[in-house]
Amino acid sequence: MRAMLAGLFLLPLAIAAGGPALAMEDQVVTAKQPVDGELVRYVLTNEGNAPKYAVILMPGGNGRVGIPAKDGPLISSLSDNFLIRSRTLFADPQFVAASTNATSTPAKIMAIVADLESRFGKLKVYVVGTSRSTESTMSLARTLDGQVAGFVHSSSMSAIAGFDTRGLKSRQLIVLHRLDACKSTSPSAGAANHAKYGTDLIEMDGGKSTGDDCEPRAHHGYNGIERETVDKIKAWILAGK
């Protein structure tokens, strides 16, 4: 059994005193599916031009990021969803983040992968969902098995309890908050999956919970512990072969 990993704004190019430095940047971009030419839009967040890893972030709820209609620098706010508001925590010189609407369509994900690799070269790509978008990550984990490096299922829908990850080529990670009180995303479901199938697991504690139990500022959305949660996810990704 795999070891449990317990507990475990737009800015332009800036010129620093010691020379030029590339700051965090949000850009609205469009990828194209190669077969039918359908367009897939996402927000590209990067710091540096030579990342080795990419995370494709999909929000929960209605699955919409709130991507503006026009490509170019992002000048408006996006969804308050945990993953989307944390995109700048994911992005660093090693990681590039792509925020997109939730989808279970493999071609849309691979269009983003192709677009990212046209910009940065070969990348190890992880598809990350939270709450309702884990329905998509569980589906994609089978249809894209072996085509991307892995999948991260955070605050997963309770169906994760029966999601058999054994034999999958792509890496799988479940992330939960022990105090998540959302009825649809019981943390016991993620723990049950780990116990039954040995799926890697990160359990979080702490932070604060405000508003509806299923909304992004509750424990369900890792409110107040966004950086710690993202850092543990990135550490798990970096630990992979």
Secondary structure as UniProt FT lines:
FT   STRAND          14..16
FT   TURN            17..18
FT   STRAND          19..21
FT   STRAND          25..32
FT   TURN            34..36
FT   STRAND          39..46
FT   STRAND          53..58
FT   TURN            61..62
FT   STRAND          72..73
FT   HELIX           82..85
FT   HELIX           87..90
FT   STRAND          95..99
FT   HELIX           106..120
FT   STRAND          124..130
FT   HELIX           131..133
FT   HELIX           134..143
FT   TURN            144..147
FT   STRAND          150..154
FT   HELIX           158..162
FT   TURN            166..167
FT   STRAND          171..177
FT   TURN            178..179
FT   TURN            183..184
FT   HELIX           187..197
FT   STRAND          200..204
FT   TURN            213..214
FT   TURN            216..217
FT   HELIX           219..221
FT   TURN            222..224
FT   HELIX           226..238
//
